[in-house]
Amino acid sequence: MAIAYINSTSFEDNSTLTTSKAFAYSISAGDCVIVSISRAASQTVTSITDDGASGGNTYTLLDSYVAGVPFDYLYGTIATVSASNVTANFTAGARTAGVAARYSGVNSFGTNKGHLRTLSATTGGLTTCTLAAAANWAVLAESHVWSGGAPSAATGNLRVTSSAISIQQ
């Protein structure tokens, strides 16, 4: 089965008091769900949960960046049950933005993170990721502390689909 992009959604929460953010997102059993959360302060994203049957799906922390604003967390699951709402849970309140994307045909998560992070980058070529097989996909989650800007297509991109994430301080 080939990997296919299904859809995505994004959210922003400008409250500095909330310790969780729920958003509507329809998930089917078998979907791969990637959730990227960006925070304007160092309070940790402790978990991602959903309202699926029997306690919902198990979301695994795939990567995080906690060395400066924005603080980024990337979670993923291959859903075993359907759900209609996803919740990001935090240690304390801070401005938060996030994006969730669904894919079909994913069997597992790879370990090639291939990331490069910088606090001053403004234009392309930020990272390179070598895929182990022709049927593999790479997913980029990008966030910034100013408005505007989203990844754009470049040589070798099969698809660029994005929901902008920005944290206003």
Stockholm file with secondary structure:
# STOCKHOLM 1.0

chainA/1-169         MAIAYINSTSFEDNSTLTTSKAFAYSISAGDCVIVSISRAASQTVTSITDDGASGGNTYTLLDSYVAGVPFDYLYGTIATVSASNVTANFTAGARTAGVAARYSGVNSFGTNKGHLRTLSATTGGLTTCTLAAAANWAVLAESHVWSGGAPSAATGNLRVTSSAISIQQ
#=GR chainA/1-169 SS CCCEEEEEEEEEECCSSCSEEEEEEEECTTCEEEEEEEESSSCCEEEEEECCGGGCCCCEEEEEECSSSSEEEEEEEECSSCEEEEEEEESSCCCEEEEEEEEESCCCCCSCCCCCCCSSCCSSCCCCCCCSSTTCCCCCCCCBSSSCCCCCCCTTCSCCCCCCCBCCC
#=GC SS_cons         CCCEEEEEEEEEECCSSCSEEEEEEEECTTCEEEEEEEESSSCCEEEEEECCGGGCCCCEEEEEECSSSSEEEEEEEECSSCEEEEEEEESSCCCEEEEEEEEESCCCCCSCCCCCCCSSCCSSCCCCCCCSSTTCCCCCCCCBSSSCCCCCCCTTCSCCCCCCCBCCC
//
